[in-house]
């Protein structure tokens, strides 16, 4: 038995960034991951600063508030807002509200059997004739 090798599809971090032939959905998903990481990182920093300020006192808490009022903090706010709104979009999409109506089917379907019907019928007829010839030869004892 031939051993089938699995397809190598591990892309690592490049798989996060490179969207290939995908459309806008893939890039929105990538941003959703990045904003999630930013929120987690901010949450960890926030918990550390709050616990340190409880131990050290009011001076550390004032320094923490100064740090929060820096311009880079707007990135965290943007990440939080984007993550929430994109999460709501994903929930609505998962529930089927944003997918739209399905397209009506086009009859008759153009599958491969109907596109190559003449060749298919010819092969079926040839197989039937060949089978009948072999069956007749077996019944008469010629084979």
C-alpha positions, 0 to 999 in steps of 0.5 A: 500500500502506498503511503500518502504524505500529508500536504505541507501547509504550515506557513507560520507567521507568514500565513497570518500576514499573506492573504494570497488569493483571498479577499477582504475577509482574510485581511479583516480576520488578520486585523481581528487577530492583531487587535486581539493580541493588542488587547491581551497585551494591554490587559496584562500591562494593566493588571500588573500596573494596578497591582503594583500601584496597590502595593507602592501607593498613590505615586505609582498610580499617578504615574500609571495615569500619565502613561495612559494619557499618552497618544499611543494609548489611542491605538489600544482604544482603536484596537478595542473598538475595531475588535468589538465591531468586527466581532459583532459583524462575525456574529451576525455573519455566523447567524446568517443575517449578512449573507444575503439571498442565495442565487436562483439555480440555473436549470439545467445544471451544466455538469460534466455528464451533460457537457460530454453526454455524447461521449458518455453515451457512446462509451456506455453503448460500447461497453454494453455491446462488448459485454454482450459479445463476451457474454454470448461467447461464454454462453456458446462456449467459444471462450 
